[in-house]
Amino acid sequence: MVQALQDALAVALREDPRVVVLGEDVGKAGGVFRVTDGLLAEFGDERVLDTPLAENGIVGAAAGMALYGLRPIVEIQFADFIYPAFDQIVSELAKIRYRSNGQYAAPVVVRAPMGGGIKGGLYHSQSPEAYFAHTPGLRVVIPSTPHDAKGLLLSALASPDPVIFLEPKRLYRSFKEEVPVGHYTVPLEAARVARAGDRATILTYGATVPTAVEAAERQSRDGGGEIEVIDLRTLVPLDVETVLDSVRKTGRVVILHEAPRTCGFGAELSALVAERAMTRLEAPIARVAGFDTPFPYSLEHAYLPDARRVQQALEYVVGY
């Protein structure tokens, strides 16, 4: 995924002179996870800008750049560090097109590594997607594969709206797949069927997609039927029809995410299913999520939802 994202940034910088990359250590150091490695050498320091350690200033500057016609890509080193820029994102970027009645837009892409899996502890492992999904005017994208990471990032750059592009850091180097050379896009509003099935549906995104697939395959081997896994890809705009089509087909739903359970995005998915597909459900909706605690360091393995917890939820909904 690191290489796919790096390739997407290089393609965008080559194709569009309006694209600039800015953030802490994105230039000489190549980014804390090396996603921007090599970009400074190819494109120079007027298009790949190292910034001070000031997230509010970085995003505020990017908003101004966008209003003057540039296409800024902001890197926040860890999603946990995005909060100093929260006001610039939710009160400014998200509202510029609305408050100007469409006269102005702020097409800024804010990239940030999210989630656990690297022993980062409570200040380097948070999953803040629900905060931004709650804000009208923002798009929220979370890829789970190298192919999707590149295609979704290039789609985000074409969006007239600001995009919060959250990258699951434990997937950065966890597996490889073929990724097309050059420019291609993956639609922001299209979910992906990561695994087909008809016995139950798992709705998930980001780093928990591989976990969902593993649990589904275990369930199948144990005689629990074929489980469908829907990779949402984009939380806003959400592919509602793909979600509902799967739920109506299977009648059983497990919702999986790494963020804390209370008011996580799974609650919104639960409400959607209850409001639009209640009569097709054969069992209560089950949620598997992180716990309502700060993200732990030594107990990271206990906090992160694993295939065992997901399979327990599957057994509950299938056997209800």
C-alpha positions as CSV (number, residue, x, y, z in Angstrom):
1,M,0.0,0.0,0.0
2,V,2.9,2.4,0.7
3,Q,4.2,1.9,-2.9
4,A,0.7,2.3,-4.3
5,L,0.1,5.6,-2.5
6,Q,3.5,6.9,-3.4
7,D,2.8,6.0,-7.1
8,A,-0.6,7.8,-6.9
9,L,1.1,11.0,-5.6
10,A,3.7,10.9,-8.3
11,V,1.1,10.4,-11.0
12,A,-0.9,13.3,-9.7
13,L,2.1,15.6,-9.5
14,R,3.2,14.7,-13.0
15,E,-0.2,15.1,-14.6
16,D,-1.4,18.3,-12.8
17,P,0.8,21.3,-12.1
18,R,-1.7,22.5,-9.5
19,V,-1.0,19.5,-7.2
20,V,1.2,20.2,-4.2
21,V,2.2,18.0,-1.3
22,L,2.8,19.5,2.1
23,G,3.3,18.3,5.7
24,E,5.8,17.5,8.4
25,D,8.8,15.6,7.0
26,V,7.2,14.9,3.6
27,G,10.2,16.2,1.7
28,K,13.7,15.3,2.8
29,A,12.6,12.5,5.1
30,G,10.1,11.1,2.7
31,G,7.3,10.9,5.4
32,V,7.3,9.0,8.6
33,F,6.1,5.9,6.8
34,R,8.0,6.7,3.6
35,V,4.9,7.3,1.5
36,T,6.4,10.6,0.0
37,D,9.9,9.1,-0.4
38,G,11.5,10.4,-3.6
39,L,8.9,13.1,-4.4
40,L,11.1,16.0,-3.4
41,A,13.9,14.9,-5.7
42,E,11.6,14.6,-8.7
43,F,9.3,17.6,-8.1
44,G,11.3,20.1,-6.0
45,D,10.6,22.0,-2.9
46,E,8.0,24.3,-4.4
47,R,5.7,21.3,-4.9
48,V,6.8,19.1,-2.0
49,L,6.9,21.3,1.1
50,D,8.2,20.5,4.5
51,T,6.2,22.4,7.0
52,P,6.5,23.4,10.7
53,L,5.0,21.1,13.4
54,A,1.7,22.9,13.3
55,E,-1.3,21.0,11.9
56,N,-3.7,23.9,12.2
57,G,-1.3,26.0,10.1
58,I,-0.7,23.2,7.6
59,V,-4.4,22.7,6.9
60,G,-5.2,26.4,7.1
61,A,-2.5,27.1,4.5
62,A,-3.9,24.3,2.3
63,A,-7.3,25.8,2.4
64,G,-5.9,29.1,1.2
65,M,-4.0,27.3,-1.6
66,A,-7.2,25.5,-2.7
67,L,-9.2,28.7,-2.9
68,Y,-6.5,30.2,-5.2
69,G,-6.7,27.2,-7.5
70,L,-4.2,24.7,-6.3
71,R,-4.9,21.1,-5.4
72,P,-3.1,20.5,-2.0
73,I,-2.5,17.1,-0.6
74,V,-1.8,17.4,3.2
75,E,-0.1,14.7,5.1
76,I,-0.7,14.4,8.9
77,Q,1.9,12.2,10.3
78,F,-0.6,10.2,12.5
79,A,-4.3,10.6,12.5
80,D,-4.0,11.2,16.3
81,F,-2.3,14.5,15.4
82,I,-5.1,15.8,13.3
83,Y,-7.0,17.3,16.2
84,P,-5.1,20.7,16.3
85,A,-6.5,21.1,12.7
86,F,-10.0,20.1,13.6
87,D,-11.4,23.6,13.4
88,Q,-9.8,24.3,10.0
89,I,-11.3,21.0,8.7
90,V,-14.8,21.0,10.1
91,S,-15.5,24.7,10.3
92,E,-13.7,25.9,7.2
93,L,-12.8,23.3,4.6
94,A,-16.1,21.5,5.0
95,K,-18.2,24.6,4.7
96,I,-16.5,26.7,2.1
97,R,-18.6,25.4,-0.9
98,Y,-21.9,25.7,1.1
99,R,-21.3,29.2,2.6
100,S,-20.2,30.6,-0.8
101,N,-23.3,29.0,-2.6
102,G,-21.0,27.0,-4.8
103,Q,-18.8,29.9,-5.9
104,Y,-15.7,28.6,-4.2
105,A,-14.5,25.1,-3.4
106,A,-11.7,23.7,-1.2
107,P,-10.5,20.6,-2.9
108,V,-8.0,19.6,-0.3
109,V,-7.0,15.9,0.4
110,V,-5.9,15.3,4.0
111,R,-4.0,12.0,4.3
112,A,-3.5,10.5,7.7
113,P,-2.3,7.0,8.9
114,M,-4.9,5.6,11.2
115,G,-5.4,2.7,13.7
116,G,-3.3,0.3,15.6
117,G,-1.2,-2.7,14.8
118,I,2.3,-1.2,15.2
119,K,2.6,-0.9,19.0
120,G,2.1,2.8,18.8
121,G,0.1,3.2,22.1
122,L,-2.6,5.6,22.8
123,Y,-1.2,8.6,20.9
124,H,-0.4,6.8,17.7
125,S,-3.2,4.3,17.2
126,Q,-6.6,6.2,17.1
127,S,-9.4,5.8,14.6
128,P,-11.1,9.1,14.2
129,E,-13.3,8.4,11.2
130,A,-16.6,9.0,12.9
131,Y,-15.8,12.6,13.8
132,F,-15.4,13.5,10.2
133,A,-18.2,11.3,8.8
134,H,-20.4,13.4,11.1
135,T,-19.4,16.6,9.3
136,P,-21.4,17.6,6.2
137,G,-19.2,18.7,3.4
138,L,-16.4,16.2,4.0
139,R,-15.8,12.9,2.2
140,V,-14.2,10.2,4.2
141,V,-12.3,7.4,2.4
142,I,-10.5,4.4,4.0
143,P,-8.8,1.9,1.6
144,S,-8.0,-1.7,2.4
145,T,-5.9,-2.8,-0.5
146,P,-3.0,-1.4,-2.5
147,H,-5.1,-1.3,-5.7
148,D,-7.9,0.6,-4.0
149,A,-5.5,2.9,-2.2
150,K,-4.1,4.2,-5.4
151,G,-7.4,4.4,-7.3
152,L,-9.3,6.0,-4.4
153,L,-6.5,8.6,-3.8
154,L,-6.6,9.7,-7.5
155,S,-10.4,9.9,-7.3
156,A,-10.1,12.0,-4.1
157,L,-7.9,14.4,-5.9
158,A,-10.6,14.9,-8.6
159,S,-13.3,15.6,-6.0
160,P,-14.5,19.2,-5.6
161,D,-15.0,18.6,-1.9
162,P,-12.4,18.2,0.8
163,V,-11.5,14.5,1.4
164,I,-10.3,12.9,4.6
165,F,-8.2,10.0,3.4
166,L,-7.4,7.7,6.2
167,E,-4.8,5.0,5.6
168,P,-4.7,1.9,7.9
169,K,-1.1,1.8,8.9
170,R,-1.0,-1.9,9.7
171,L,-1.9,-2.6,6.0
172,Y,0.9,-0.4,4.7
173,R,3.3,-3.4,4.2
174,S,1.1,-6.4,5.2
175,F,0.5,-7.8,1.7
176,K,1.2,-7.2,-2.0
177,E,-1.0,-7.2,-5.1
178,E,-0.7,-6.1,-8.7
179,V,-1.5,-2.4,-9.2
180,P,-2.0,-0.9,-12.7
181,V,0.7,1.5,-13.9
182,G,-0.3,5.1,-14.6
183,H,-3.6,6.8,-13.9
184,Y,-6.8,5.0,-12.9
185,T,-9.5,5.7,-10.5
186,V,-11.8,3.8,-8.1
187,P,-15.2,5.5,-7.6
188,L,-15.6,7.1,-4.1
189,E,-19.2,6.0,-3.8
190,A,-18.8,2.3,-4.6
191,A,-18.3,-0.4,-2.0
192,R,-16.5,-3.7,-2.8
193,V,-17.7,-7.2,-2.3
194,A,-14.5,-8.6,-0.7
195,R,-16.0,-12.1,-0.4
196,A,-19.4,-13.3,-1.7
197,G,-21.8,-15.3,0.4
198,D,-25.4,-15.8,1.4
199,R,-25.5,-16.8,5.0
200,A,-24.6,-13.5,6.7
201,T,-23.1,-10.1,5.9
202,I,-20.0,-8.5,7.5
203,L,-19.9,-4.7,6.9
204,T,-16.4,-3.3,7.5
205,Y,-13.7,-1.1,6.1
206,G,-10.0,-0.4,6.3
207,A,-7.7,-2.7,8.5
208,T,-10.5,-4.9,9.6
209,V,-11.4,-6.1,6.0
210,P,-8.7,-8.9,6.1
211,T,-9.9,-9.8,9.6
212,A,-13.5,-10.1,8.3
213,V,-12.4,-12.3,5.4
214,E,-10.4,-14.6,7.7
215,A,-13.4,-14.9,10.1
216,A,-15.7,-15.6,7.1
217,E,-13.4,-18.4,5.8
218,R,-13.1,-19.9,9.3
219,Q,-16.9,-19.9,9.6
220,S,-17.2,-21.6,6.2
221,R,-14.7,-24.3,7.1
222,D,-16.6,-24.9,10.3
223,G,-19.8,-25.5,8.4
224,G,-21.4,-22.1,9.2
225,G,-22.2,-21.2,5.6
226,E,-20.7,-18.7,3.1
227,I,-20.3,-15.3,4.6
228,E,-20.4,-12.1,2.5
229,V,-17.9,-9.4,3.3
230,I,-18.6,-5.8,2.2
231,D,-15.6,-3.4,2.1
232,L,-17.2,0.0,2.3
233,R,-14.1,1.8,1.0
234,T,-15.9,5.2,1.5
235,L,-17.9,6.1,4.6
236,V,-19.1,9.4,3.0
237,P,-20.6,9.1,0.5
238,L,-21.7,5.6,1.6
239,D,-22.7,3.0,-1.0
240,V,-26.1,2.4,0.6
241,E,-27.5,0.1,-2.1
242,T,-24.6,-2.4,-2.0
243,V,-25.0,-2.5,1.8
244,L,-28.8,-3.0,1.7
245,D,-28.6,-5.5,-1.2
246,S,-26.3,-7.7,0.8
247,V,-28.3,-7.4,4.0
248,R,-31.6,-8.2,2.2
249,K,-29.9,-11.3,0.6
250,T,-28.5,-12.7,3.8
251,G,-30.8,-11.4,6.6
252,R,-28.0,-11.4,9.1
253,V,-25.5,-8.7,9.8
254,V,-22.2,-8.3,11.7
255,I,-20.6,-4.8,11.7
256,L,-16.9,-4.7,12.3
257,H,-14.5,-1.8,12.9
258,E,-11.5,-1.0,15.0
259,A,-12.7,2.3,16.5
260,P,-14.4,2.3,19.9
261,R,-17.9,0.9,19.9
262,T,-19.9,3.8,21.3
263,C,-20.9,6.3,18.5
264,G,-18.5,4.5,16.1
265,F,-19.5,4.4,12.4
266,G,-21.0,1.0,13.1
267,A,-23.8,2.7,15.0
268,E,-24.7,4.6,11.8
269,L,-24.6,1.4,9.8
270,S,-26.9,-0.3,12.4
271,A,-29.4,2.5,12.1
272,L,-29.3,2.3,8.3
273,V,-30.0,-1.4,8.3
274,A,-32.7,-1.1,11.0
275,E,-34.5,1.7,9.1
276,R,-34.3,0.3,5.6
277,A,-34.1,-3.5,5.9
278,M,-35.7,-4.4,9.3
279,T,-38.2,-6.7,7.8
280,R,-35.5,-8.8,6.1
281,L,-33.5,-9.4,9.2
282,E,-33.4,-12.9,10.7
283,A,-31.4,-12.0,13.7
284,P,-30.3,-8.9,15.7
285,I,-27.5,-6.8,14.3
286,A,-24.2,-7.6,16.0
287,R,-21.3,-5.2,16.4
288,V,-17.6,-6.1,16.9
289,A,-15.4,-3.1,17.7
290,G,-12.7,-1.6,19.8
291,F,-13.4,-1.1,23.4
292,D,-14.5,2.2,25.0
293,T,-11.1,2.9,26.4
294,P,-8.0,4.8,25.3
295,F,-6.0,2.6,22.9
296,P,-3.6,0.4,25.0
297,Y,0.0,-0.3,24.4
298,S,0.8,-3.6,26.1
299,L,-2.7,-5.0,25.5
300,E,-3.0,-3.9,21.8
301,H,-3.6,-7.6,20.8
302,A,-6.6,-7.7,23.2
303,Y,-8.1,-4.4,22.0
304,L,-8.0,-5.0,18.3
305,P,-10.9,-7.0,17.0
306,D,-9.7,-10.4,15.7
307,A,-11.1,-13.2,13.7
308,R,-12.1,-15.1,16.9
309,R,-14.3,-12.3,18.1
310,V,-15.9,-11.8,14.6
311,Q,-16.6,-15.5,14.3
312,Q,-18.3,-15.5,17.7
313,A,-20.6,-12.8,16.4
314,L,-21.2,-14.7,13.2
315,E,-22.1,-17.8,15.2
316,Y,-24.6,-15.7,17.2
317,V,-26.4,-14.2,14.2
318,V,-26.3,-17.5,12.2
319,G,-27.6,-19.5,15.1
320,Y,-30.2,-17.1,16.4
